[in-house]
């Protein structure tokens, strides 16, 4: 996997992914795993840094109805559906008119 994703060097993870996973990622994949933790002194909803990026990506994927459930039997099919969903998102964004011009 390290050779397939050689440009990837940093991965953010939720506070639940602590323990030996940090050392495993560094030793096995040569990846730095940064844990995004919630502060204990904060009450209520707080936007965590970098966490919203992952949550937004999941929200875009869940807009594709087929990705809401795990219908795919093969990983290649699931990867194709994820690519299809993100291509649809990019084409919608590219098709929008630019603001402030014209």
DSSP file (Angstrom, degrees, kcal/mol; ACC not computed):
  #  RESIDUE AA STRUCTURE BP1 BP2  ACC     N-H-->O    O-->H-N    N-H-->O    O-->H-N    TCO  KAPPA ALPHA  PHI   PSI    X-CA   Y-CA   Z-CA
    1    1 A X     >        0   0    0      0, 0.0     4,-1.9     0, 0.0    28,-0.1   0.000 360.0 360.0 360.0 -34.5    0.0    0.0    0.0
    2    2 A X  T  4  +     0   0    0      1,-0.2     6,-0.2    26,-0.2    27,-0.1   0.868 360.0  46.5 -62.4 -35.2    2.9    2.4    0.7
    3    3 A X  T >4 S+     0   0    0      1,-0.2     3,-0.7     2,-0.1    -1,-0.2   0.834 109.9  53.4 -75.4 -31.4    4.0    2.2   -2.9
    4    4 A X  T 34 S+     0   0    0      1,-0.3    -2,-0.2     2,-0.1    -1,-0.2   0.834 120.7  31.7 -71.1 -32.0    0.5    2.6   -4.3
    5    5 A X  T >< S+     0   0    0     -4,-1.9     3,-1.2     1,-0.1    -1,-0.3  -0.464  72.9 149.9-122.0  57.8    0.0    5.8   -2.3
    6    6 A X  T <   +     0   0    0     -3,-0.7    -1,-0.1     1,-0.3    -2,-0.1   0.704  69.2  57.5 -69.2 -20.3    3.5    7.2   -2.1
    7    7 A X  T 3  S+     0   0    0     -3,-0.1     2,-0.5    -4,-0.1    -1,-0.3   0.638  85.5  93.9 -83.9 -13.3    2.3   10.9   -2.0
    8    8 A X    <   +     0   0    0     -3,-1.2     3,-0.1     1,-0.2    -3,-0.1  -0.692  37.6 148.5 -82.8 121.4    0.3   10.3    1.1
    9    9 A X        +     0   0    0     -2,-0.5    23,-2.7     1,-0.3     2,-0.4   0.586  57.4  48.0-125.8 -21.2    2.3   11.1    4.2
   10   10 A X  E     -a   32   0A   0     21,-0.2     2,-0.4    23,-0.1    -1,-0.3  -0.988  55.8-176.3-131.5 133.5   -0.2   12.4    6.8
   11   11 A X  E     -a   33   0A   0     21,-2.8    23,-3.1    -2,-0.4     2,-0.4  -0.994  14.7-146.8-128.1 133.1   -3.6   10.9    7.9
   12   12 A X  E     -a   34   0A   0     -2,-0.4     2,-0.3    21,-0.2    23,-0.2  -0.800  21.4-177.8 -97.4 142.8   -6.0   12.4   10.4
   13   13 A X  E     -a   35   0A   0     21,-2.3    23,-3.1    -2,-0.4    38,-0.1  -0.937  28.5 -99.3-137.6 160.0   -8.1   10.1   12.6
   14   14 A X  E >   -a   36   0A   0     -2,-0.3     3,-1.9    21,-0.2    23,-0.1  -0.242  43.8-100.4 -70.9 163.5  -10.7   10.5   15.2
   15   15 A X  T 3  S+     0   0    0     21,-0.6     3,-0.2     1,-0.3    -1,-0.1   0.670 117.6  69.3 -62.4 -17.5   -9.9   10.3   18.9
   16   16 A X  T 3  S+     0   0    0      1,-0.2     2,-0.9     2,-0.0    -1,-0.3   0.655  83.2  75.0 -74.7 -15.2  -11.1    6.7   19.0
   17   17 A X  S <  S+     0   0    0     -3,-1.9    -1,-0.2     2,-0.0     2,-0.2  -0.413  70.8 121.7 -96.8  58.2   -8.1    5.5   16.9
   18   18 A X        +     0   0    0     -2,-0.9     3,-0.5    -3,-0.2     2,-0.4  -0.428  38.0  54.1-105.5-174.8   -5.4    5.8   19.6
   19   19 A X  S >  S-     0   0    0      1,-0.2     3,-0.9    -2,-0.2     4,-0.5  -0.715 114.4  -9.0  94.8-140.1   -3.1    3.2   21.0
   20   20 A X  T 3> S+     0   0    0     -2,-0.4     4,-2.3     1,-0.2    -1,-0.2   0.547 112.8  85.8 -77.1  -6.4   -0.8    1.0   18.8
   21   21 A X  H 3> S+     0   0    0     -3,-0.5     4,-2.5     1,-0.2    -1,-0.2   0.847  84.7  57.0 -63.6 -33.2   -2.4    2.2   15.5
   22   22 A X  H <> S+     0   0    0     -3,-0.9     4,-1.7     1,-0.2    11,-0.3   0.943 111.5  41.0 -63.2 -48.1   -0.1    5.2   15.4
   23   23 A X  H  > S+     0   0    0     -4,-0.5     4,-2.6     1,-0.2     5,-0.2   0.866 113.5  54.7 -68.3 -35.6    3.1    3.1   15.6
   24   24 A X  H  X>S+     0   0    0     -4,-2.3     4,-2.8     2,-0.2     5,-0.5   0.911 107.9  48.9 -64.5 -43.5    1.6    0.5   13.2
   25   25 A X  I  X>S+     0   0    0     -4,-2.5     6,-1.8     1,-0.2     4,-1.4   0.902 114.2  45.9 -63.4 -40.8    0.9    3.2   10.5
   26   26 A X  I  X5S+     0   0    0     -4,-1.7     4,-0.7     4,-0.3    -2,-0.2   0.926 119.1  39.8 -69.4 -43.8    4.3    4.6   10.8
   27   27 A X  I  <5S+     0   0    0     -4,-2.6    -2,-0.2    -5,-0.1    -3,-0.2   0.903 126.0  32.4 -73.5 -41.6    6.1    1.2   10.7
   28   28 A X  I  <5S+     0   0    0     -4,-2.8   -26,-0.2    -5,-0.2    -3,-0.2   0.912 135.9  17.5 -84.5 -45.4    4.0   -0.5    8.1
   29   29 A X  I  <<S-     0   0    0     -4,-1.4    -3,-0.2    -5,-0.5    -2,-0.1   0.450  92.1-122.1-111.2  -2.8    2.9    2.3    5.7
   30   30 A X     << +     0   0    0     -4,-0.7     2,-0.4    -5,-0.5    -4,-0.3   0.881  66.6 140.4  57.4  40.9    5.4    5.1    6.5
   31   31 A X        -     0   0    0     -6,-1.8     2,-0.6    -9,-0.1    -1,-0.2  -0.905  53.3-133.8-114.5 141.3    2.4    7.3    7.4
   32   32 A X  E     -a   10   0A   0    -23,-2.7   -21,-2.8    -2,-0.4     2,-0.7  -0.854  20.1-153.5 -91.8 122.1    2.1    9.8   10.2
   33   33 A X  E     -a   11   0A   0     -2,-0.6     2,-0.5   -11,-0.3   -21,-0.2  -0.876   8.1-165.3-100.3 113.2   -1.3    9.4   12.0
   34   34 A X  E     -a   12   0A   0    -23,-3.1   -21,-2.3    -2,-0.7     2,-0.5  -0.883  11.5-143.6-101.7 123.9   -2.5   12.6   13.6
   35   35 A X  E     -a   13   0A   0     -2,-0.5     2,-0.8   -23,-0.2   -21,-0.2  -0.757   3.4-149.9 -90.4 125.5   -5.3   12.1   16.2
   36   36 A X  E     -a   14   0A   0    -23,-3.1   -21,-0.6    -2,-0.5     2,-0.3  -0.859  24.9-170.0 -95.4 109.2   -7.9   14.9   16.2
   37   37 A X        -     0   0    0     -2,-0.8     2,-0.4   -23,-0.1   -23,-0.0  -0.722  20.7-126.4-105.6 150.9   -9.1   15.0   19.8
   38   38 A X        -     0   0    0     -2,-0.3     2,-0.2    10,-0.1    10,-0.0  -0.750  32.2-113.9 -89.8 138.9  -12.0   16.8   21.4
   39   39 A X    >   -     0   0    0     -2,-0.4     3,-0.8     1,-0.1    -1,-0.0  -0.502  14.4-140.7 -73.9 142.2  -11.2   19.0   24.4
   40   40 A X  T 3  S+     0   0    0      1,-0.2    -1,-0.1    -2,-0.2    -2,-0.0   0.769  96.6  60.5 -74.0 -26.1  -12.7   17.8   27.7
   41   41 A X  T 3  S+     0   0    0      2,-0.0     2,-0.4     0, 0.0    -1,-0.2   0.479  86.2  92.4 -84.0  -0.7  -13.6   21.3   29.0
   42   42 A X    <   -     0   0    0     -3,-0.8     2,-0.4     2,-0.0     4,-0.1  -0.787  59.3-159.8 -98.3 134.8  -15.9   22.1   26.0
   43   43 A X        +     0   0    0     -2,-0.4     2,-0.1     2,-0.1    -2,-0.0  -0.868  52.3   6.6-112.6 147.7  -19.6   21.4   26.2
   44   44 A X  S    S-     0   0    0     -2,-0.4     2,-0.4     2,-0.1    -2,-0.0  -0.365 109.6 -14.4  84.5-164.3  -22.0   21.0   23.4
   45   45 A X        +     0   0    0     -2,-0.1     2,-0.4     2,-0.0    -2,-0.1  -0.598  62.2 173.3 -80.3 130.4  -21.3   21.0   19.7
   46   46 A X        -     0   0    0     -2,-0.4     2,-0.5    -4,-0.1    -2,-0.1  -0.998  32.7-124.0-136.7 131.5  -17.8   22.1   18.6
   47   47 A X        -     0   0    0     -2,-0.4     2,-0.3     4,-0.0     3,-0.0  -0.642  28.9-145.4 -75.4 121.6  -16.3   21.9   15.1
   48   48 A X    >>  -     0   0    0     -2,-0.5     4,-1.0     1,-0.1     3,-0.6  -0.672  25.2-100.1 -88.0 142.0  -13.1   19.9   15.4
   49   49 A X  T 34 S-     0   0    0     -2,-0.3     2,-0.3     1,-0.2    -1,-0.1  -0.359 101.7  -1.2 -62.9 139.1  -10.2   20.9   13.1
   50   50 A X  T >> S+     0   0    0      1,-0.1     4,-0.9    -2,-0.0     3,-0.5   0.099 110.1  94.1  70.3 -21.5   -9.9   18.7   10.0
   51   51 A X  H <> S+     0   0    0     -3,-0.6     4,-2.2    -2,-0.3     3,-0.3   0.864  76.0  60.4 -68.2 -35.1  -12.8   16.5   11.1
   52   52 A X  H 3X S+     0   0    0     -4,-1.0     4,-2.4     1,-0.2    -1,-0.2   0.782  96.8  61.7 -64.9 -26.1  -15.3   18.5    9.0
   53   53 A X  H <> S+     0   0    0     -3,-0.5     4,-1.8     2,-0.2    -1,-0.2   0.934 108.5  41.5 -64.3 -45.6  -13.4   17.6    5.8
   54   54 A X  H  X S+     0   0    0     -4,-0.9     4,-2.5    -3,-0.3    -2,-0.2   0.914 115.0  50.5 -68.2 -43.5  -14.0   13.9    6.4
   55   55 A X  H  X S+     0   0    0     -4,-2.2     4,-2.2     1,-0.2    -2,-0.2   0.884 109.8  50.9 -63.8 -38.2  -17.6   14.4    7.5
   56   56 A X  H  X S+     0   0    0     -4,-2.4     4,-2.1     2,-0.2    -1,-0.2   0.895 109.6  50.4 -66.0 -39.6  -18.3   16.5    4.4
   57   57 A X  H  X S+     0   0    0     -4,-1.8     4,-2.2     2,-0.2    -2,-0.2   0.920 110.3  49.7 -64.0 -43.6  -16.9   13.9    2.1
   58   58 A X  H  X S+     0   0    0     -4,-2.5     4,-2.4     1,-0.2    -2,-0.2   0.894 109.0  53.2 -61.3 -39.4  -19.1   11.2    3.8
   59   59 A X  H  X S+     0   0    0     -4,-2.2     4,-0.9     1,-0.2    -1,-0.2   0.910 108.7  48.9 -63.4 -41.8  -22.1   13.4    3.3
   60   60 A X  H  X S+     0   0    0     -4,-2.1     4,-0.5     1,-0.2     3,-0.5   0.905 112.1  49.0 -63.7 -40.4  -21.4   13.8   -0.4
   61   61 A X  H >< S+     0   0    0     -4,-2.2     3,-1.1     1,-0.2     6,-0.3   0.876 106.8  55.3 -67.0 -36.5  -21.0   10.0   -0.7
   62   62 A X  H 3< S+     0   0    0     -4,-2.4    -1,-0.2     1,-0.3    -2,-0.2   0.689  92.5  71.5 -72.5 -16.7  -24.2    9.4    1.1
   63   63 A X  H 3< S+     0   0    0     -4,-0.9     2,-0.9    -3,-0.5    -1,-0.3   0.791  82.5  79.1 -66.7 -26.0  -26.1   11.6   -1.4
   64   64 A X  S X< S-     0   0    0     -3,-1.1     3,-1.9    -4,-0.5     4,-0.4  -0.761  83.1-148.3 -81.0 110.7  -25.5    8.8   -3.9
   65   65 A X  G >> S+     0   0    0     -2,-0.9     3,-1.2     1,-0.3     4,-0.5   0.786  90.9  60.2 -56.5 -32.7  -28.3    6.4   -2.8
   66   66 A X  G 34>S+     0   0    0      1,-0.3     5,-0.6     2,-0.2     3,-0.4   0.773 101.4  54.6 -69.5 -24.0  -26.3    3.3   -3.7
   67   67 A X  G <45S+     0   0    0     -3,-1.9    -1,-0.3    -6,-0.3    -2,-0.2   0.491  85.5  82.6 -88.1  -2.9  -23.5    4.1   -1.3
   68   68 A X  T <45S+     0   0    0     -3,-1.2     2,-0.3    -4,-0.4    -1,-0.2   0.894 101.1  31.2 -67.1 -38.7  -25.9    4.5    1.7
   69   69 A X  T  <5S-     0   0    0     -4,-0.5     2,-1.6    -3,-0.4     3,-0.3  -0.766  94.3-105.7-114.1 163.1  -25.8    0.7    2.2
   70   70 A X  T   5 +     0   0    0     -2,-0.3    -3,-0.1     1,-0.2    -4,-0.0  -0.619  58.9 146.7 -89.4  79.3  -23.1   -1.8    1.5
   71   71 A X      < +     0   0    0     -2,-1.6    -1,-0.2    -5,-0.6     2,-0.2   0.722  39.1  97.5 -85.3 -23.4  -24.6   -3.4   -1.6
   72   72 A X        -     0   0    0     -3,-0.3     3,-0.0    -6,-0.2     4,-0.0  -0.438  51.1-167.0 -76.7 138.2  -21.4   -4.1   -3.4
   73   73 A X  S    S+     0   0    0     -2,-0.2     2,-0.4     1,-0.1    -1,-0.1   0.741  74.5  52.4 -90.8 -27.4  -19.8   -7.6   -3.2
   74   74 A X  S  > S-     0   0    0      1,-0.1     4,-1.8     0, 0.0     3,-0.2  -0.860  75.9-134.7-113.9 146.3  -16.5   -6.6   -4.6
   75   75 A X  H  > S+     0   0    0     -2,-0.4     4,-2.8     1,-0.2     5,-0.2   0.867 107.1  59.1 -64.1 -36.3  -14.2   -3.9   -3.5
   76   76 A X  H  > S+     0   0    0      1,-0.2     4,-2.0     2,-0.2    -1,-0.2   0.875 105.2  49.7 -61.9 -36.4  -13.6   -2.8   -7.1
   77   77 A X  H  > S+     0   0    0     -3,-0.2     4,-2.1     2,-0.2    -1,-0.2   0.913 110.9  48.7 -67.6 -42.3  -17.3   -2.2   -7.5
   78   78 A X  H  X S+     0   0    0     -4,-1.8     4,-2.1     2,-0.2    -2,-0.2   0.909 111.3  50.0 -64.3 -41.4  -17.4   -0.1   -4.3
   79   79 A X  H  X S+     0   0    0     -4,-2.8     4,-2.5     1,-0.2    -1,-0.2   0.892 109.4  52.1 -63.2 -39.0  -14.4    1.9   -5.5
   80   80 A X  H  X S+     0   0    0     -4,-2.0     4,-2.5    -5,-0.2    -1,-0.2   0.896 109.2  49.5 -64.1 -39.8  -16.1    2.5   -8.8
   81   81 A X  H  X S+     0   0    0     -4,-2.1     4,-2.3     2,-0.2    -1,-0.2   0.875 110.7  50.0 -67.8 -36.8  -19.3    3.8   -7.1
   82   82 A X  H  X S+     0   0    0     -4,-2.1     4,-2.4     2,-0.2     5,-0.2   0.928 112.2  47.5 -65.6 -44.4  -17.2    6.1   -4.9
   83   83 A X  H  X S+     0   0    0     -4,-2.5     4,-2.4     1,-0.2    -2,-0.2   0.914 111.8  50.9 -61.2 -42.5  -15.4    7.5   -8.0
   84   84 A X  H  X S+     0   0    0     -4,-2.5     4,-2.1     1,-0.2    -1,-0.2   0.911 110.8  48.7 -61.2 -43.5  -18.7    7.8   -9.8
   85   85 A X  H  X S+     0   0    0     -4,-2.3     4,-1.8     1,-0.2    -2,-0.2   0.916 113.6  45.1 -64.3 -44.1  -20.2    9.8   -6.9
   86   86 A X  H  X S+     0   0    0     -4,-2.4     4,-2.4     2,-0.2    -1,-0.2   0.827 110.7  54.2 -73.1 -30.3  -17.3   12.1   -6.6
   87   87 A X  H  X S+     0   0    0     -4,-2.4     4,-2.5    -5,-0.2    -1,-0.2   0.907 107.9  50.6 -65.6 -41.0  -17.1   12.7  -10.4
   88   88 A X  H  X S+     0   0    0     -4,-2.1     4,-2.0     1,-0.2    -2,-0.2   0.903 110.5  49.7 -61.7 -40.7  -20.8   13.7  -10.3
   89   89 A X  H  X S+     0   0    0     -4,-1.8     4,-2.2     1,-0.2    -2,-0.2   0.924 111.3  48.4 -62.8 -44.8  -20.0   16.1   -7.5
   90   90 A X  H  X S+     0   0    0     -4,-2.4     4,-2.7     1,-0.2    -2,-0.2   0.895 110.2  50.7 -65.6 -39.3  -17.1   17.6   -9.4
   91   91 A X  H  X S+     0   0    0     -4,-2.5     4,-1.8     2,-0.2    -1,-0.2   0.878 109.3  51.6 -68.0 -35.4  -19.1   18.1  -12.6
   92   92 A X  H  X S+     0   0    0     -4,-2.0     4,-0.7    -5,-0.2    -1,-0.2   0.929 113.0  45.7 -62.7 -43.2  -21.9   19.8  -10.6
   93   93 A X  H >< S+     0   0    0     -4,-2.2     3,-0.7     1,-0.2    -2,-0.2   0.903 114.0  47.5 -67.0 -40.5  -19.3   22.2   -9.1
   94   94 A X  H 3< S+     0   0    0     -4,-2.7    -1,-0.2     1,-0.2    -2,-0.2   0.792 108.0  57.1 -70.9 -26.4  -17.6   22.8  -12.5
   95   95 A X  H 3< S+     0   0    0     -4,-1.8    -1,-0.2    -5,-0.2    -2,-0.2   0.623  85.0  99.4 -80.0 -13.4  -21.0   23.4  -14.2
   96   96 A X  S << S-     0   0    0     -4,-0.7     2,-0.1    -3,-0.7     3,-0.1  -0.473  82.4-109.6 -73.4 143.3  -22.0   26.2  -11.8
   97   97 A X        -     0   0    0     -2,-0.2     2,-0.2     1,-0.1    -1,-0.1  -0.435  37.7-103.9 -69.7 148.1  -21.4   29.8  -13.1
   98   98 A X    >   -     0   0    0     -2,-0.1     3,-0.7     1,-0.1     2,-0.2  -0.486  34.3-123.4 -71.8 139.5  -18.7   31.7  -11.4
   99   99 A X  T 3  S+     0   0    0      1,-0.2     3,-0.1    -2,-0.2    -1,-0.1  -0.595  88.7  23.1 -82.9 144.4  -19.8   34.3   -8.8
  100  100 A X  T 3  S+     0   0    0      1,-0.3     2,-0.4    -2,-0.2    -1,-0.2   0.452  98.1 106.0  85.4   0.3  -18.8   37.9   -9.2
  101  101 A X    <         0   0    0     -3,-0.7    -1,-0.3     1,-0.1    -4,-0.0  -0.870 360.0 360.0-112.7 147.6  -18.1   37.7  -13.0
  102  102 A X              0   0    0     -2,-0.4    -1,-0.1    -3,-0.1    -3,-0.0   0.438 360.0 360.0  86.7 360.0  -20.1   39.1  -15.8
